[in-house]
Amino acid sequence: MDATLQRQLAWLERDAACLVGMRRGLEKEALRVQPDGWLAQTPHPRALGSTLTHPYITTDYSEALIELITPACGSIDQALGWLDDLHRHVYAHIGEERLWVNSMPCKLGPDDNIPLAQYGSSNIGRMKTLYRHGLGLRYGRRMQTIAGIHYNLSFPETFWRRWQDEAGAAGELQAFMSARYLGLVRNFQRRSWLLLYLLGASPAVCGTFLEGREHGLQSLPSGTLYLPEATSLRMSKLGYQNDAQSGLHVSYNALDEYIHDLDSAIRTPYPPYEAAGVVRDGVWQQINANILQIENEYYGLIRPKRTIRSGERPTQALARRGVEYVELRCVDLDPFEPLGIGVDSAHFLEVFALHCLLTDSPAFRPTDYDRLPENQQAMVERGRDPGLVLNDCSGRHRFRDLAARLFDELQSVAEVLDAAHATSAYTQALARQRDKLRDPALTGSARVLEAMSAAGHGFYGFAQERADRIRDEMLARPLPADRERELSGAAGASLAAQADLEAQPQLPFAEFLDRYFAD
């Protein structure tokens, strides 16, 4: 076992209660689709409120890509309960439409058929839509319709104070927390191959998604493209691509380096984007012509985060108040789970994240920035290959050997979390994930391919059947009247808040952008 992990577990086993108060929240993306499986062309339902100001229901890239956001919750059951309520509320207001339950999209048609998310006439609303127009200009709109689950996680102040005392570390608590959270981020990236194997559920895609692109996938009947041993095409090179970012190495070794590198990227021009133009024939095309329009354009498996205040950029919030939580971003939608994620996966993610936090996390070296993407690509394309070899800092090893050793360490972490929360859910979830290592047929990616084969149809038929079934299940469980009134009230309040914002005097849009990006 990692020596650093042994030391941390020694005191945590005596004081597991300091972990009580962990907070977690979920962000779940899903495409609204028509009954025939084509992308919905309808605007975001007014009954669901304002996508600009609603605290729980918004949109991501497209007007049809809904995003459900739970508040930070004190337990996994509370977070999943919130997500369940939001689903039932949404289904009550989208008529015959349904939510697509797979990460890879439904039938899209040409790029112009994918409507951009709309946020109203205020400057901040215009900026949000313009940012999405710029993403489509840079990468195409289809790529932006891929959906996933983001799992936000933080640890309580009592835990951090206890750890700082044990470490004998001087200085401000927040600086200690930020440094350790960055260590979690580095280790998460080093070991994310395990999550891609266990939680990947996108081994196939509708052929229309890759129409006109070279892809190297194999064909199945009914227009399906796939790789037989793939785990997560969502996280492959076929997913979120960015040539401009391919040479961009954002440092995770220290918070000030991370902030500097992201800030530099949003201020450094990129010639192909300059050629596309920022304003063309009097119409805004993108926020700027730099490597990144804003920080969120930089795609990562995990992000250090801080809740932002009005008018504040993410890097400003981090610079002013440090890291508050981490956002785990590499989880596919599970089409076999009505919410897109199950209770076992949630418990496992918390075990995995705490392990990443407690183990030694040396600074990234230049070679890591090449090695880690190579491991990711190998896993997403060939993860269920029993002979798969990955490259870690000590050399090349069989994936199954690396995973078995990691599971042995995760066991001790799960036991500490069980002790803290007076449960056995963490060790039970770990055992069920370990079963997937022994039998790859239990993984989500293998189950998707098996279900497609058993039904005798391709990706589209499988995904459509799952979307129909989950819609029926949700509609069969309408929300209690008081809960429905509460969420409808939040929708009404959000519409009023947007109207109030738009009634205020607005700066000229170019001046608003200048001020937004001013230091």
Protein Blocks (a to p, Z undefined) as FASTA:
>chain_A
ZZklmmmmmmmmmmmmlmgopacddddddddddfkopacfbdcdfklopfklmmkbccfk
bmklccddddddfbfklmmmmmmmmmmmmmmmnojaccdfbfbdcdebjmklpccddebj
bfklmmmmmmmmmmmmmnojklmmpccddddddddfklmmmmmmmnopgcjfklmmmmmm
mmmmmmmmmmmmmmmmmmgccfbccfklmgoiaehiacdehhiacdfkbfblmlmmklcc
dfklmmpccdfkbfklmmmmmmmmmmcccfklmmnopbgghiafbfblcfblblmlpccf
bdcdddddehiafklmmmmnopfbdcdfkbccdfkbmnlpafklmmmmmmmmmmmmmpcc
ddddfklmmmmmmmmmmmmmmmmgmkbccddfkbccdfklmmmmmmmmmmmmmmmmmmmn
opaklmmmmmmmmmmmmmmmlpmklmmmmmmmmnopafklmmmmmmmmmmmmmmmmccdf
klmmmmmmmmmmmmmmmmmmmmpccddfklmmmmmmpZZ
